[in-house]
Amino acid sequence: MSEYSEYGLLSEYYDRFTDDVPYERWADFFERIFEQKHVKPSVILDLACGTGSLTSILAQRGYDMIGVDQSEDMLMIAQENCMDANPDKPVLLLHQPMQELELYGGIDACVCCLDSVNYVEDPDMLREAMKRVYTYLKPGGLFLFDVNTRSKLERIDGQSFVREDEDVFCVWQCMLEENLCQYHFDIFELNEDGAWNRYEEHHIERVYDNAELTDMLQQAGFTDIELRGELSDEPPKEKEERIFFLARKPE
């Protein structure tokens, strides 16, 4: 049995296991926010872009996209997914953790999706990541991200989940202790001789409350901070499981 760090072997199957994520709706949601906030972005950063599914969709819609992720394995998949997204504006992919973000120029908007913020275990690193996003955003630019809430992580605490395909079987469990939710993945992969190989991966998400994240954004310099429910134009409801944060760099 082999053990992998976050998104090692799992990156190969990530898109198959997340085929229920409505990426087109996420892109629609962000474009709706751009319109509501009177922002017409040209260059967009997809921070913690993963396999580039959303990056590719936004590139197809005409945006000049930059994808950044700390997982080389995920970026290899992203390179394939984004290869033909926009021949006129090839997607730029960079291997960087978000707290070490370093770009070559300014951006008009930054999106950070699918609870990637929760994956930053150290609050100080998250503060640094927000400061770096602020640095590269042009005046008036938007920073949009989502988080898994404590309500969601409490709901799935102690539960087990199964995803399977013809050549892979994945069982994962989660355990919430104070502010950390630990995920344990057992991955069974069918090899050519018909035997199954077993692998393990461990992921950790941190619970951040709304006030803490708002304070981090304010410390970085952001204003016009707004919270919304999941893919919604309305404020979060009680027990909302995914919350979106909208923040602007002042003009």
C-alpha positions in Angstrom: 0.0 0.0 0.0 1.3 3.4 -1.0 0.6 6.8 0.7 0.2 10.0 -1.2 0.0 13.6 -0.1 -3.0 15.9 -1.0 -4.1 15.4 -4.6 -1.4 13.0 -5.6 -3.0 9.9 -7.1 -6.4 11.4 -6.5 -5.7 14.1 -9.0 -6.0 11.5 -11.8 -9.6 10.7 -10.8 -10.6 14.1 -9.5 -12.7 15.2 -12.5 -14.5 11.8 -12.6 -15.3 12.0 -8.9 -16.5 15.6 -9.1 -18.6 15.3 -12.2 -21.6 16.6 -10.2 -20.0 20.0 -9.7 -21.9 22.5 -11.9 -18.9 24.4 -13.2 -21.0 26.2 -15.9 -23.3 27.6 -13.1 -20.2 28.7 -11.1 -19.0 30.6 -14.2 -22.5 32.1 -14.7 -22.5 33.2 -11.0 -19.2 34.9 -11.3 -20.2 36.7 -14.5 -23.4 37.8 -12.8 -21.3 39.3 -10.0 -19.0 41.1 -12.5 -22.1 42.7 -14.0 -23.6 43.6 -10.7 -20.4 45.2 -9.5 -19.8 47.0 -12.8 -16.5 45.2 -13.4 -15.5 44.1 -16.9 -12.5 41.9 -16.3 -10.0 41.0 -19.0 -7.4 39.0 -17.0 -8.7 36.6 -14.3 -6.7 34.6 -11.8 -8.1 31.2 -10.9 -6.3 30.7 -7.6 -6.0 27.0 -6.5 -7.3 26.1 -10.0 -7.0 22.3 -9.5 -7.6 20.5 -12.8 -8.6 23.7 -14.5 -12.2 22.8 -15.2 -13.5 26.3 -14.3 -10.4 27.9 -15.7 -11.1 26.3 -19.1 -14.8 27.4 -19.1 -13.9 31.0 -18.3 -11.1 30.9 -21.0 -13.7 29.7 -23.5 -15.9 32.7 -22.6 -13.1 35.0 -23.7 -11.2 35.8 -20.5 -7.4 35.9 -20.4 -6.9 33.2 -17.7 -4.1 32.5 -15.2 -4.3 29.3 -13.2 -2.3 28.8 -10.1 -2.0 25.6 -7.9 0.4 24.1 -5.5 -0.2 20.5 -6.8 2.0 19.6 -9.8 -0.3 16.6 -10.4 -3.4 18.7 -10.6 -1.7 21.2 -12.9 -0.7 18.4 -15.3 -4.4 17.6 -15.7 -5.2 21.3 -16.0 -2.7 21.6 -18.8 -4.7 19.0 -20.8 -8.1 20.5 -19.9 -7.1 24.0 -20.9 -5.0 23.2 -23.9 -7.6 24.1 -26.5 -9.9 26.4 -24.4 -9.0 29.6 -26.1 -6.4 29.4 -28.9 -6.2 33.3 -29.1 -5.5 33.6 -25.3 -3.6 30.4 -24.1 -4.1 29.8 -20.4 -1.0 30.5 -18.2 -0.6 27.8 -15.5 1.8 28.4 -12.6 3.0 26.0 -9.9 2.7 28.1 -6.6 1.1 27.8 -3.2 -1.3 30.7 -2.8 0.7 32.3 0.0 3.7 32.5 -2.3 1.7 34.0 -5.3 3.9 35.8 -7.7 2.5 37.1 -11.0 4.1 39.0 -13.9 1.4 41.7 -14.0 -1.9 42.9 -12.7 -5.2 41.1 -12.8 -8.8 42.4 -12.9 -10.4 39.6 -10.8 -9.4 36.6 -8.8 -11.6 33.6 -8.1 -10.7 30.8 -5.6 -13.2 28.0 -5.7 -14.4 24.7 -4.1 -13.3 25.4 -0.5 -9.6 25.9 -1.5 -9.4 28.5 1.2 -10.3 25.8 3.8 -7.3 23.9 2.6 -5.0 26.6 4.0 -4.5 25.2 7.5 -2.4 28.1 8.8 -4.4 31.4 9.2 -1.1 33.4 8.8 -0.6 31.8 5.4 -4.1 32.7 4.4 -3.5 36.3 5.5 -0.4 36.4 3.3 -2.3 34.9 0.4 -5.0 37.6 0.6 -2.3 40.3 0.8 -0.7 38.9 -2.4 -4.1 38.8 -4.2 -4.6 42.4 -3.2 -1.2 43.4 -4.5 -1.8 42.0 -7.9 -5.4 43.1 -8.3 -5.8 46.3 -10.2 -7.7 49.1 -8.5 -11.4 48.3 -8.5 -10.7 44.6 -9.0 -12.7 41.8 -7.3 -11.7 38.9 -5.2 -14.3 36.1 -5.0 -14.0 32.9 -3.0 -16.1 30.3 -1.2 -15.6 28.3 2.0 -17.1 25.2 3.5 -18.9 26.3 6.7 -18.7 24.7 10.1 -22.3 23.6 9.6 -21.3 21.5 6.6 -18.3 20.0 8.2 -20.3 19.1 11.3 -22.9 17.4 9.1 -20.4 15.2 7.5 -18.3 14.6 10.6 -17.8 10.8 11.1 -19.5 9.9 7.9 -18.1 7.7 5.1 -18.6 8.2 1.4 -18.0 6.0 -1.7 -17.2 7.0 -5.3 -16.5 4.3 -7.9 -15.7 3.9 -11.6 -14.9 0.9 -13.7 -11.2 1.0 -12.7 -11.1 2.8 -9.4 -13.0 2.6 -6.1 -12.6 5.3 -3.5 -13.8 5.4 0.1 -13.4 8.5 2.2 -14.1 9.4 5.8 -13.9 12.7 7.6 -13.4 13.6 11.3 -13.9 17.1 12.7 -11.9 18.0 15.7 -12.2 21.6 16.9 -11.2 23.7 13.8 -9.7 21.0 11.6 -11.5 18.5 9.5 -9.4 15.5 8.5 -10.3 13.5 5.4 -8.9 10.0 4.9 -9.1 8.5 1.4 -8.7 4.8 0.6 -8.2 4.4 -3.2 -8.3 1.0 -4.9 -7.0 1.1 -8.5 -7.4 -1.8 -10.9 -4.2 -2.7 -12.7 -3.7 -4.6 -16.0 -3.4 -8.1 -14.5 -6.8 -7.7 -12.8 -5.5 -7.1 -9.3 -6.3 -4.1 -7.2 -3.7 -1.8 -5.7 -4.5 0.2 -2.6 -3.4 3.7 -1.9 -4.1 6.3 0.8 -4.4 10.1 0.8 -4.9 12.5 3.7 -6.5 15.9 3.3 -7.1 18.6 6.0 -9.5 21.5 5.9 -9.7 24.3 8.5 -12.9 25.9 9.7 -12.9 29.6 9.3 -15.7 31.7 10.6 -17.2 34.7 8.7 -15.8 37.3 11.1 -12.3 35.9 10.9 -12.3 35.9 7.1 -13.8 39.4 7.0 -11.1 40.7 9.3 -8.4 39.1 7.1 -9.8 40.8 4.0 -9.9 44.1 5.8 -6.4 43.8 7.0 -5.3 43.1 3.4 -7.0 46.4 2.3 -10.2 45.1 0.8 -13.4 47.0 1.0 -17.1 46.5 0.0 -17.0 43.0 1.5 -20.2 41.0 1.0 -21.3 37.5 1.9 -23.7 35.4 -0.2 -25.2 32.0 0.0 -24.2 29.2 -2.3 -24.3 30.5 -5.9 -26.9 32.9 -4.7 -27.6 36.7 -4.9 -28.9 36.6 -1.4 -27.1 36.7 2.0 -26.2 33.4 3.6 -29.1 31.6 5.3 -28.8 30.0 8.7 -26.8 26.7 8.5 -25.6 27.6 5.0 -23.1 25.0 4.0 -21.1 27.0 1.5 -20.6 30.8 1.7 -19.2 33.1 -0.9 -17.1 36.1 -0.1 -17.0 39.2 -2.4 -14.3 41.8 -1.8 -13.0 44.8 -3.8 -9.7 46.6 -4.0 -10.5 50.3 -3.7 -10.2 52.5 -6.8 
